Amino acid sequence: MKVITINENDAGQRVDKFLTKFLPAMPKSLLYKQLRKKRIKRNKKALSAQDILAAGDELYLYINDEFFTEQPAELPAAAPSPVIVYEDENLLICDKPAGQPSHGGDASLLAGIQYYLYQNGAYHPEREQSFRPALSNRLDRNTRGLVLAAKNAACLRALNEKIKNGDIVKSYLALANGSFSHKTGRLTDYLLADPAENRVHIVSQKTLGAKCAVTEYEVLKTGGGLSLLKLTLLTGRKHQIRVQLAHAGHPLVGDTKYGAPKDARFSYQALCACSLHFNFIDEEGPLRNIAGKTIDIKEDEYLKLITIDCF
């Protein structure tokens, strides 16, 4: 038998979600069986898989020792330092460079954030049972721009909820091929991801698995067969901007994956996530310091980065 105490970063999770992470050696079918047989209790009382944990709860696990795989805490490996645009006690906003993956491996943005927080004493992996600092949004490897990272579980839940509700408005700057017939407009399409090809396709609304994607655009400048655009995402789909602009006949400069011609000036697609607007009032929660604010990459920086000498 083992007793574990739920900490702040474990709280707010369903019992089964927490135990799946805490007991990786136990098959899920057996975990649910143990719950049904009342061999896992909270504060010595029966509980269900769907119950939500609170800080200070004590879980009594009457299960075989073989499922308790005690291992030393995995410390973050040295990783590139993130470019921090905003930071408070709950949240980081970083400017990810083009060419860096959001997740995966020691060179990723997430690895750099975890190492930074560990080095600065804001992340203590040896104290955590189920949480690691995490990203709430991600960008393609070859897209530059602003990424949200949560230092604690409460902030992660709050960010995910705000994104789900459309309360965090994401704007991009892009350089596209061709001239637009209208200065402003809205693109609405249905997208279907193909994981095998790591591509997204425009399909009919009735296609099984298709998801609606909506992007608003404004043409800032046109010349030399190119258009500088400000785009606002009303949905957040994989490769949304890239595939919608390509389908509209205006692929991003440098985005050969979606039909753009090769351009020696751009080794990556000319796309930058330049602005985040926090369109809510949250006086008490972990996002209280950022409520109502807009965080930007400085305009002169991203304009120079994405346009070079194209106009």
N, C-alpha and C positions, 0 to 999 in steps of 0.2 A: 504494500500500500504506500502511496505517495500523496503528500499534500502540497499543492502549489497555490501561491497567492497571486491574484490577478492585479497587475499594475496599471498605471494610467494608459499606457500604450496598448495593453491587451483589452481594455474596457471598450464597450460598444460593439463587440463582435458577437456573432452567434456562437454558441457553444461548439457546434460541430466544426465551424470554420477555424476556431482557435485550436481545437484538439487535433485537427488534421495537420496543422503546422507544428504543434508541440510534440506529436507522436508520429513522426514520418514513417516509422517502421511498422505501424499498425495498419492493416488493410481497412479501407473505409467500411466494408461490410461488417467487419468485426467490431469496429468502433461503434457503429449504430446498434449492434447487438448488445454491446456492453452498456450503452445508454438505456436500451429497453429493459435490460435485466437489473437496472438500478445499481450497477457496479461503478458508476460515476455519479457523484453527488456534489451539490453546491451547499456549503455551510451545513453539511450533514443531512440535507434534504434532497429528495428526488428532483430531477430536472429533465427537460427535453432538449433535443438537438437544436430547436429553434429559439431557445431562451437566449436573452442578451446578457452578456457578462458586465459586471460593474467593478470598478476599482475597489480592492479590498475583499472581494469574494474569495473564498477558499474552496478549491476543488479537491475532493477526496477521490483518488483513483485507485479502486480495488482491482487492479489488473496485474498480470504477470510482469516480473522485473525485466524480462527480455525486451519489452517494448519501450523501456526507458533508456534511450541511447544517449547517455551523458557524454557530451563532447565539449572540448574547449571552445569558447566563443571564437567565431571566425572574425578576425580583425581585418579591417579594410586594408587592401594593398595600396602602396604608393601609386598615385594617379595624377594626371595633369590637373592643375588648379583651375577651378571654374572661374569664368568672368562674371562677377556678381554685380547685378544692376540694382537689386534691392534685397534687404535682409532685415528681419525682426526675429523675435524669440520663437516664432512658429514657422516662418516661411522664408524661402529663398527664391529669387527670380534671377535666372542666369541667361547670359547671351551665348548660346551655343554656336561655335564656328561651323561653317560649311566643311564637310569632310569628317566630322566627328559623329559617331553613333550616339544615340540617346541612351541605349542600354547595351549590355553585352561586352564583357571583357574589361581589362584594367584601363583601357584607353577611352572608355565611354564617359559621357557627361555624368551619368549616375555614379560611376565609380569615383570620379573626381569629387563630387559633392559629398559622398559618404566619407571619403578620406579627409576632406576639408573639415567636416563636422567632427570627426573623430579627433583630429589634430587639435581642434579648438575646444575640446571638452563638451561639445553640444550633443555628442552621440556616444553612448556607452554600451557597446555590443554585449559585454559580459553581464549587463543587467537586464537585457531584453530576452523575452521568451518567444515573441512572435513578430516583432516589428523591426523594420529597417527604414531609414529615410528613403522616400520614394518620389518619383515624378508623377504629376497629375496630368500632364500632356506631353506629347513627344513630337519631335520633328523628324522628317526623313534625314538620313545621314548627310545628304548634300544640300540641305536647306539650313540657312543661318537663322538665328533668332531667339526669341524669348521663351524660356521653359520654366514652368512652375515646379518647385520641389517642396515637399512637406517634411519638416523636422520631427513631427510627432503624428500619432495616429489620429488625434482629434482634428488637426489641420488637414490631413489627407482626406478624411471623410467630408469635411466642410468644403474643400476645393472640389472634390468629385461631385458633390451635390450642386454646387454653384454652376459648374460646367454643364451638368446634366440639365439644369433649369435654364440655361442660356444667360446666366447672370455675369459671365465673364466674356467680354466681347474681344475677339482676336482679329487684329488687322495685319495685313501683309503689304509689302511693296514688291512689285514684280515687273520684269521687263519681258514683254511678249512680242512675238512676230506679227507684223501686219498692222493695219489701221482699222479702228473700230468705227462703225457707222453711227454709233450713239456715244455721247460722252459719259453717260451713266447707264447702268443696266443691272439686271439680275439674271443669273444663270441657274436654272432648275433642271436637274437631271436625276436619273436613277442609276446608281452605281452597283456593280457586282465585283467583288475582289476575287482574284485568282491567286491563291497562295503559292501554287506550284510555279507560276511565272513571276510572282511578286509584282503583279500588275493589276490595274483596275479597269473595268470596261463599262461603257455606257450601255444600258440595256432598257427594255421596256418596263413600265411600272409593274406589270403582272409577273415579271420574272421572279421565280422563287429565290429568296435571299437578297433581293435588290433593296437598297436603302436610298432614301431621298437625300439629295445634296443640294444646298442652296448657297450661292455666293453672290454678293453684291460687288460691283466694280465701279470705279471712277477713273477715267483717263486723265492723267495729269499732264502728259506731254506726248507729242507724236512727231516723228521725224526719221528719215533714213530707213523707212520700212519697219520701224519699231514703235511700240507704245509703252510708256511708263504708266503703270497702274497702281492704284490703291485698292485693295480688296478687303472685304469684311466677311468672315465666315458666319453664316447663320446656322450651319450644322458643322460637325467635325468628322469627316470621313477620311479614310486612307487615300492619299494622293489626290484629294478633292480638287484643289486648285489646278494641279497639273493636268488631270484628265479632262476637267471641264473646259479649260482654255483650249486644249488640243482639239476637243470635240467641236468647239466653236470656230475652229480654223485659225487659232492664235496660240500655238504652243509656246511655252516659255523658252526664251533664249537659252541655249545650252542643254535643253532637256531632250536629248536624242532618243531617250526611251519612249517618249510620247510624240515622236515625229518631227522634232525640230532639226533643222540642218546643223551640222557641226559649225561651231563658231570658235575660232582660235582665242578670242578674248575671254571665253568662259569655259572653265573645266567642269563647272557644276551648273545646275539650273539656276537662273537669275531670280531667286525668290528669297525673301527675308521676312520673318515674322517680327514686325517692327513695333507692335503696340498691343498692350493689354489694358482694357478698361474694366474696372471692378464696379459693375452697375448694380450695387446693392448697399443697404445700410445694415451693418452688423455690429452693434455696440458692445455686445458681451462676448461673442465667440472668438475663436482663434484668428479670424480674419478682420478683427475690429480695426487694426492699424492701417489696413489697405482699403477699407470700404470707401467707395466713391472716388477713388484715385485712378489715374491713368499712368501707366509705366511705359515709357518709350525708349527705344534706342535713339540716340541723338540724330536728328534729321540729317544734318550735314554728313554724319558718318555713313548712314545707310544709303543715302543718295549717291555719295561718291563710290561706295562699294559696288552698288548694283548697276550704275549707269556707265562708269568709267568715262570713256570719250565717245559714247554712242551717238550723242546729239551735237 
